Amino acid sequence: MGRLLITGGTGYLGAELIQQAYAAGWNVSATSFSSRPDGQGVAWMQLDIRDEPAVERAFGAWNPDVVIHTAYRLRGPDLWSTSAEGAGVVARAARAVGARLIHMSSDALFDGERVGSYRESDDPSPITLYGAAKAAAERLVAEAHPAALIVRTSLIHGGIHPGPHEQLVLDALSGQADVAFFTDELRCPITVGDLAAALLEVAPTDRAGRLHMAGADVVSRYEFARLVAAAHGQDPARLRAAASATSDVRRPRNCALDSSLAGQLLRTRLRGVREVLRQ
């Protein structure tokens, strides 16, 4: 299958990509910011993607055919330097070694005021620092590596196997977390397995530009939480609802992505969360 380099290999999506890619026959390498985990069949590199000379050396040594860039920071002082500037570093290094680049972007780069779903042709309109960083990352990637594929995705979950978002719901149900779930924040949750499979399907292709890969269902964070609760045999009525519109923090409310183009291109089905969690 060729040489595949995954940045952020210890992350939720990165770890799933490693597992699926290795099983599919890719020669896999992965980066980690703070450690070099053990992993059969995986060559690990401890790498700070903000360090351009180090990234250039690592990419030159590994000489990947494909790079899937999943590394980011959601918050904290390193958010901008990692999520925005780091994406530009990775894009320049990937182009320098002639590697195909798939850059992971987010639905959070929209203002959320849209009625209906966002398409690939819609330009970013961020209202949060993280959204602004992901918007800047798209611009830097497109400038540095015009042949790159920029994949916008949504809330990544684990299906019947709890991921971070499901765990928050379960913690709320058990009293370990005091959290309310927004009834007016809309997302298109996608299982980490479906997303990884779709990314590996497009990896050998020359598809470039923007592509939306999100689940088929548009649900609120509250409906998502209720589906998770029911799937785990818990009473959804115990969950607390709230409205993002009345929150002190401004957040994009409608982040629904139109993934119909991906549906036409892919063999992998991007299943809706209702189908997944009601099985």
C-alpha positions as a printed NumPy array, in Angstrom:
array([[  0.   ,   0.   ,   0.   ],
       [  2.926,   2.386,   0.481],
       [  4.328,   4.468,   3.323],
       [  1.772,   6.302,   5.469],
       [  2.669,   8.914,   8.086],
       [  0.017,   9.885,  10.635],
       [  0.567,  12.975,  12.784],
       [ -1.05 ,  12.833,  16.21 ],
       [ -0.94 ,   9.058,  16.315],
       [ -1.826,   8.887,  20.014],
       [ -5.064,  10.828,  19.464],
       [ -8.496,   9.267,  19.124],
       [ -8.638,   9.393,  15.313],
       [ -4.904,   8.821,  14.909],
       [ -4.981,   5.599,  16.919],
       [ -7.881,   4.225,  14.845],
       [ -6.113,   5.164,  11.616],
       [ -2.986,   3.319,  12.738],
       [ -4.947,   0.169,  13.534],
       [ -6.869,   0.138,  10.25 ],
       [ -3.901,   1.154,   8.096],
       [ -1.635,  -1.534,   9.543],
       [ -4.336,  -4.159,   8.989],
       [ -4.749,  -2.968,   5.384],
       [ -1.051,  -3.402,   4.641],
       [  0.264,   0.143,   4.865],
       [  3.825,   0.709,   6.094],
       [  2.826,   2.957,   9.   ],
       [  4.72 ,   5.662,  10.847],
       [  3.187,   8.004,  13.405],
       [  4.155,  11.056,  15.402],
       [  3.573,  11.773,  19.07 ],
       [  4.28 ,  15.054,  20.828],
       [  5.396,  13.828,  24.229],
       [  6.26 ,  10.146,  23.948],
       [  7.189,   7.309,  21.616],
       [  4.689,   4.546,  22.376],
       [  5.378,   0.935,  21.642],
       [  3.405,  -0.4  ,  18.729],
       [  3.913,  -3.532,  16.715],
       [  4.475,  -2.696,  13.07 ],
       [  4.415,   1.083,  13.665],
       [  7.481,   3.336,  13.521],
       [  6.979,   6.071,  16.111],
       [  8.58 ,   9.512,  16.019],
       [  8.472,  11.967,  18.908],
       [  7.909,  15.203,  17.049],
       [  6.706,  18.748,  17.731],
       [  4.942,  19.784,  14.521],
       [  5.684,  23.441,  15.325],
       [  9.428,  22.761,  14.921],
       [  9.83 ,  23.162,  11.157],
       [ 13.475,  21.986,  10.858],
       [ 12.664,  18.879,  12.924],
       [  9.569,  18.159,  10.835],
       [ 11.557,  18.564,   7.622],
       [ 14.205,  16.134,   8.876],
       [ 11.62 ,  13.585,  10.003],
       [  9.683,  13.711,   6.73 ],
       [ 12.902,  13.503,   4.77 ],
       [ 14.025,  10.44 ,   6.733],
       [ 10.686,   8.633,   6.47 ],
       [  9.851,   9.822,   2.927],
       [  6.112,   9.045,   3.183],
       [  3.855,   8.522,   0.195],
       [  0.85 ,   9.847,   2.139],
       [  0.56 ,  12.063,   5.222],
       [ -2.682,  12.257,   7.212],
       [ -2.454,  15.25 ,   9.527],
       [ -4.657,  14.78 ,  12.595],
       [ -2.59 ,  16.584,  15.27 ],
       [ -4.165,  19.694,  16.844],
       [ -4.795,  21.553,  20.09 ],
       [ -8.372,  22.362,  21.122],
       [ -7.456,  24.905,  23.797],
       [ -4.546,  26.262,  25.826],
       [ -1.587,  28.509,  25.024],
       [ -0.387,  26.218,  22.211],
       [ -3.714,  26.215,  20.374],
       [ -2.764,  28.641,  17.593],
       [  0.832,  27.556,  17.119],
       [ -0.194,  23.897,  16.886],
       [ -3.605,  23.906,  15.194],
       [ -2.922,  26.732,  12.729],
       [  0.81 ,  27.261,  12.224],
       [  1.67 ,  23.589,  12.738],
       [ -0.627,  22.65 ,   9.865],
       [  1.354,  24.942,   7.582],
       [  4.612,  23.347,   8.731],
       [  3.289,  19.853,   7.968],
       [  1.948,  20.956,   4.569],
       [  5.281,  22.462,   3.498],
       [  7.207,  19.401,   4.648],
       [  4.797,  17.027,   2.889],
       [  5.061,  18.918,  -0.384],
       [  8.868,  19.049,  -0.117],
       [  9.083,  15.236,  -0.099],
       [  6.361,  14.811,  -2.724],
       [  3.834,  13.258,  -0.32 ],
       [  0.082,  13.345,  -0.719],
       [ -1.448,  15.285,   2.184],
       [ -4.825,  14.802,   3.848],
       [ -5.462,  17.558,   6.371],
       [ -8.15 ,  17.135,   9.004],
       [-10.345,  20.185,   9.478],
       [-13.514,  20.819,  11.478],
       [-17.132,  21.939,  11.371],
       [-16.217,  24.375,  14.179],
       [-14.836,  26.906,  11.674],
       [-18.34 ,  28.124,  10.785],
       [-20.362,  30.735,  12.677],
       [-23.323,  28.365,  12.954],
       [-25.923,  30.865,  11.769],
       [-26.752,  28.922,   8.609],
       [-30.204,  27.473,   8.008],
       [-29.468,  24.082,   6.503],
       [-26.128,  22.355,   6.007],
       [-22.748,  23.737,   5.015],
       [-21.215,  22.637,   1.716],
       [-17.601,  22.364,   0.595],
       [-17.957,  25.672,  -1.269],
       [-18.754,  27.521,   1.971],
       [-15.808,  29.522,   3.265],
       [-14.951,  29.583,   6.987],
       [-16.683,  32.143,   9.206],
       [-15.234,  31.367,  12.669],
       [-16.47 ,  32.89 ,  15.919],
       [-14.189,  31.014,  18.339],
       [-10.407,  30.943,  18.677],
       [-10.317,  27.242,  17.83 ],
       [-12.501,  27.848,  14.778],
       [-10.237,  30.687,  13.689],
       [ -7.184,  28.436,  14.071],
       [ -8.766,  25.705,  11.941],
       [ -9.768,  28.299,   9.329],
       [ -6.205,  29.615,   9.238],
       [ -4.941,  26.04 ,   8.951],
       [ -7.086,  25.453,   5.853],
       [ -5.656,  28.588,   4.252],
       [ -2.038,  27.716,   5.122],
       [ -2.435,  24.149,   3.862],
       [ -4.035,  25.245,   0.584],
       [ -1.258,  27.789,  -0.009],
       [  1.608,  25.44 ,   0.859],
       [  0.268,  22.251,  -0.752],
       [ -2.351,  22.99 ,  -3.44 ],
       [ -2.868,  19.272,  -4.145],
       [ -3.829,  18.563,  -0.525],
       [ -7.225,  17.172,   0.447],
       [ -8.824,  19.175,   3.26 ],
       [-11.372,  17.022,   5.098],
       [-13.923,  18.754,   7.317],
       [-15.522,  16.475,   9.845],
       [-17.806,  16.684,  12.853],
       [-18.22 ,  15.158,  16.315],
       [-16.205,  11.914,  16.327],
       [-17.645,   9.136,  18.466],
       [-17.034,   5.469,  19.069],
       [-20.445,   3.942,  18.48 ],
       [-21.033,   1.183,  21.024],
       [-17.472,   1.594,  22.293],
       [-17.42 ,   4.849,  24.288],
       [-15.111,   7.551,  23.019],
       [-14.469,  10.888,  24.775],
       [-17.863,  12.362,  23.862],
       [-19.772,   9.267,  24.982],
       [-17.736,   9.119,  28.17 ],
       [-18.833,  12.643,  29.059],
       [-22.452,  11.501,  28.764],
       [-21.818,   8.435,  30.91 ],
       [-19.996,  10.578,  33.481],
       [-22.986,  12.933,  33.602],
       [-25.324,   9.996,  34.174],
       [-23.151,   8.626,  36.978],
       [-22.805,  12.023,  38.672],
       [-19.088,  12.276,  37.928],
       [-19.611,  15.308,  35.67 ],
       [-21.944,  18.266,  36.121],
       [-22.837,  19.087,  32.545],
       [-25.866,  20.119,  30.52 ],
       [-26.222,  19.261,  26.844],
       [-27.305,  21.883,  24.339],
       [-30.59 ,  21.421,  22.51 ],
       [-29.742,  24.06 ,  19.886],
       [-26.205,  23.029,  18.88 ],
       [-26.419,  20.826,  15.8  ],
       [-23.702,  18.412,  14.659],
       [-23.351,  15.388,  12.372],
       [-21.614,  12.788,  14.563],
       [-19.476,  10.197,  12.787],
       [-17.95 ,   7.035,  14.192],
       [-14.178,   7.023,  14.4  ],
       [-14.159,   3.716,  12.513],
       [-16.186,   5.046,   9.571],
       [-14.064,   8.2  ,   9.371],
       [-10.759,   6.315,   9.452],
       [-11.96 ,   3.901,   6.776],
       [-13.084,   6.771,   4.553],
       [ -9.755,   8.571,   4.952],
       [ -7.794,   5.461,   4.041],
       [-10.061,   4.948,   1.028],
       [ -9.204,   8.392,  -0.382],
       [ -5.532,   8.211,   0.634],
       [ -4.338,   6.563,  -2.621],
       [ -6.425,   8.895,  -4.812],
       [ -5.573,  12.334,  -6.15 ],
       [ -8.704,  14.026,  -4.825],
       [ -7.822,  17.59 ,  -3.789],
       [ -9.582,  20.602,  -2.271],
       [-12.289,  20.409,   0.379],
       [-14.373,  17.359,   1.223],
       [-16.933,  16.94 ,   3.994],
       [-16.903,  13.624,   5.87 ],
       [-19.54 ,  13.575,   8.587],
       [-22.361,  11.317,   9.698],
       [-25.682,  11.184,   7.871],
       [-27.808,  12.48 ,  10.794],
       [-28.083,  16.067,  12.022],
       [-28.679,  15.93 ,  15.781],
       [-28.36 ,  18.284,  18.722],
       [-25.787,  17.645,  21.412],
       [-28.733,  16.816,  23.699],
       [-30.209,  14.261,  21.268],
       [-26.754,  12.729,  20.844],
       [-26.456,  12.401,  24.616],
       [-29.902,  10.774,  24.852],
       [-28.981,   8.276,  22.125],
       [-25.771,   7.411,  23.973],
       [-27.658,   6.958,  27.245],
       [-30.242,   4.646,  25.686],
       [-27.556,   2.622,  23.872],
       [-25.911,   1.937,  27.233],
       [-29.134,   0.984,  28.991],
       [-29.43 ,   4.283,  30.881],
       [-32.464,   6.548,  31.283],
       [-32.096,   9.554,  28.912],
       [-34.526,  11.518,  31.092],
       [-31.771,  11.867,  33.689],
       [-29.75 ,  14.093,  31.355],
       [-29.914,  17.855,  31.782],
       [-30.724,  20.065,  28.779],
       [-29.635,  23.653,  28.155],
       [-29.63 ,  26.21 ,  25.341],
       [-26.426,  27.437,  23.755],
       [-28.206,  30.682,  22.901],
       [-28.39 ,  31.542,  26.613],
       [-24.822,  30.473,  27.387],
       [-22.19 ,  32.977,  28.475],
       [-19.816,  31.575,  25.844],
       [-20.526,  32.246,  22.177],
       [-20.469,  29.008,  20.193],
       [-21.497,  28.056,  16.65 ],
       [-24.925,  26.455,  16.909],
       [-25.674,  24.904,  13.508],
       [-22.52 ,  23.058,  12.388],
       [-24.336,  20.612,  10.102],
       [-22.183,  19.44 ,   7.182],
       [-23.503,  18.315,   3.814],
       [-21.496,  15.154,   3.059],
       [-23.376,  14.164,  -0.089],
       [-20.266,  14.543,  -2.255],
       [-18.36 ,  12.069,  -0.077],
       [-21.349,   9.751,  -0.316],
       [-21.018,   9.754,  -4.111],
       [-17.241,   9.23 ,  -4.056],
       [-16.818,   6.621,  -1.325],
       [-17.577,   2.95 ,  -0.901],
       [-17.372,   3.499,   2.875],
       [-20.76 ,   4.407,   4.335],
       [-20.748,   7.431,   6.617],
       [-23.503,   6.166,   8.893],
       [-25.772,   8.366,  10.94 ],
       [-25.584,   8.255,  14.716],
       [-29.177,   7.046,  15.022],
       [-28.417,   3.963,  12.931],
       [-25.212,   3.25 ,  14.839],
       [-26.492,   3.681,  18.377],
       [-29.858,   2.012,  17.866],
       [-28.34 ,  -1.213,  16.542]])
